[in-house]
Amino acid sequence: MDDKFLKALYCAENIDDKKINKQEFLNQTGLTDIEKPLFLVETKFTERKGLELIHESAEELAGLNANFAFLGYSDTQICSKFKEIANTYDNMYTFIGISEMMTHLAYGSADFVLRPSLYEPSGNSHLKGMRYGALPVVSKTGGHLDTVKDVTEPMGYGFFIEEYSRQELQKTINRAVDFFTDKTILSECIGRAMQIDFSWKSASAKYVELYRRLLGGSYER
């Protein structure tokens, strides 16, 4: 992990120093208690991102032993709603605008990336989160299906929101909060997520292998 915006660098084999970044993020945002899991939503604030589910669940989420950070821009009505919940609940923080420094620090601090999209053709914030050691909590749609494996599966590293509803969102976040208490399994999943390669180099190699098989093994690079 190489990022000039982080106070401390870390890797899949030694993630302990990530706490230094998390404490810095808490200091800057007014959130408290480094032992609480930190859920990050970093996205363009539009309806299809599932933000209304989060807003409608704010009171329930405020009662959890967890912190929530919302970083976004665009729709002024949605932005206003998230500023309001941040002013209402102590475990919520909202940043409106675009800040490279704040975004990198948030990813370098988060324990989970939350993305309950109504639909998601591709999606990249959860992939970025995985690279930074934040496990994905995502809706079961679009690109999420190709890039996330639920922790209930062998070699899993994420959490699927089974359907687009407040109830399922809250249920899945609760599942992640409970999962966070088992540090041994948590560390294994974080290490797994950080090392997954979704680069074009990796994807192109798989395509070449597929073409080779279709051509009976005669394809030459």
Residue pairs with C-beta under 8 A, 6 or more apart in sequence:
1 9
1 10
1 11
1 108
1 131
1 132
1 133
1 194
2 9
3 9
3 104
3 108
5 100
5 101
5 104
5 105
5 108
6 21
6 104
6 105
6 108
7 20
7 21
7 24
8 17
8 18
8 20
8 21
9 17
10 16
10 17
10 18
10 133
11 194
12 133
12 190
12 191
12 194
12 195
13 191
15 133
15 187
15 190
15 191
15 194
18 108
18 109
18 133
19 34
21 105
21 108
21 109
22 34
22 38
22 109
23 34
24 105
24 109
25 31
25 38
25 69
25 105
25 106
25 108
25 109
26 32
26 33
26 34
26 67
26 109
28 102
28 105
29 69
29 93
29 95
30 93
31 38
31 67
31 69
31 90
31 91
31 93
32 67
32 90
33 67
36 65
36 66
36 67
36 91
37 65
37 66
37 67
37 111
37 112
37 176
37 177
37 180
38 66
38 67
38 68
38 69
38 109
38 110
38 111
38 112
39 66
39 67
39 68
39 69
39 110
39 111
39 112
39 113
39 114
39 137
39 173
39 176
40 69
40 71
40 106
40 107
40 109
40 110
40 112
40 113
40 114
40 129
40 134
41 51
41 54
41 68
41 69
41 70
41 71
41 72
41 113
41 114
41 115
42 71
42 72
42 103
42 106
42 107
42 113
42 125
43 49
43 51
43 71
43 72
43 115
43 125
44 72
44 73
44 74
45 51
45 72
45 73
45 74
45 75
45 78
45 79
45 82
46 74
46 75
46 78
47 75
47 78
47 118
48 117
48 118
48 119
48 120
49 115
49 116
49 117
49 118
50 115
50 116
50 117
50 118
50 139
50 164
50 169
51 78
51 81
51 82
53 116
53 164
53 165
53 166
53 169
54 61
54 70
54 114
54 116
54 169
55 78
55 81
55 82
55 85
56 166
57 166
57 169
57 170
58 85
58 88
58 89
58 92
60 170
61 68
61 89
61 91
61 92
61 170
61 173
62 88
62 89
62 90
62 91
62 92
64 91
64 173
64 174
64 177
65 177
66 91
66 173
66 177
66 180
67 91
67 92
67 93
68 91
68 92
68 93
68 114
69 92
69 93
69 94
69 95
69 106
69 110
70 82
70 86
70 92
70 93
70 94
70 95
71 94
71 95
71 102
71 103
71 106
72 78
72 79
72 82
72 95
72 96
73 79
73 96
73 97
73 98
79 94
79 96
82 94
82 96
83 94
83 96
85 92
85 94
86 92
86 93
86 94
95 102
107 113
107 128
107 129
107 132
107 134
108 132
110 129
110 132
110 134
111 134
111 135
111 180
112 129
112 134
112 135
112 136
112 137
112 159
112 176
112 180
113 125
113 126
113 128
113 129
113 130
113 134
113 135
113 136
113 137
113 138
114 137
114 138
114 173
115 123
115 125
115 126
115 136
115 137
115 138
115 139
115 144
116 137
116 138
116 139
116 161
116 164
116 169
117 123
117 138
117 139
117 141
117 142
117 144
118 139
118 141
118 164
119 141
119 142
120 138
120 139
120 141
120 142
120 143
120 144
121 142
121 143
122 142
122 143
123 138
123 142
123 143
123 144
123 147
126 136
126 138
126 144
126 147
126 148
126 158
127 147
127 198
129 135
129 136
130 136
130 157
130 158
130 193
130 194
130 196
131 194
132 194
133 190
133 193
133 194
134 193
135 151
135 157
135 158
135 159
135 176
135 189
135 190
135 193
136 144
136 147
136 148
136 157
136 158
136 159
136 193
137 158
137 159
137 161
137 172
137 173
137 176
138 144
138 148
138 158
138 159
138 160
138 161
139 160
139 161
139 164
140 160
140 161
140 162
140 163
141 164
144 160
147 198
148 157
148 158
148 160
149 155
149 156
149 157
149 158
150 156
150 158
150 159
150 160
151 157
151 158
151 159
151 179
151 185
151 189
155 192
156 189
157 189
157 190
157 192
157 193
157 196
158 193
159 172
159 175
159 176
159 179
160 172
161 168
161 169
161 172
162 168
162 172
179 185
179 186
180 186
208 219
208 221
211 219
212 218
212 219
